């Protein structure tokens, strides 16, 4: 009887551990998305989107995200999936205004997103999760990370005059490169 109870309990735990609590991260195809990379920088060919008809005075629009998810089974600790991707289909450039400084401006925005993807991974690894509070802690940490990211992007846009101040763009590029190096242990090869 004890063996049967143990066997049933074991099967139950195996069955429970097979179910994921949250959605796993999807794979982004290379035709539509570009994963962040130290060696592969943005090029104007990556901007496949169509500018809206009202974009005459707007130079570029870049779409990126840091999709993340948390997975947990009954018998395992939570695991985080977080990536930094550039959406080629939604990103566009006004070809009459494009230049090297503007491309560096967009690359710096992409790099800032990667900094915050790494910060999320760092926060996750430094967080003690209880059995029942991992969803709340995950939500709280991603919400704070996303708010901090948006504030940082707005600060960069303001200080660089939306890609018009080449000196400010260069200063930010150096600052963000340093931050990436500081968080190098949280880098993910996509």
PyMOL commands that set and color helices and strands:
alter all, ss='L'
color gray80, all
select helices_A, chain A and resi 2-18+44-46+100-126+134-159+166-182+184-186
alter helices_A, ss='H'
color red, helices_A
select strands_A, chain A and resi 33-35+60-61+64-65+68-71+79-82+85-87+92-93
alter strands_A, ss='S'
color yellow, strands_A
deselect
rebuild
show_as cartoon
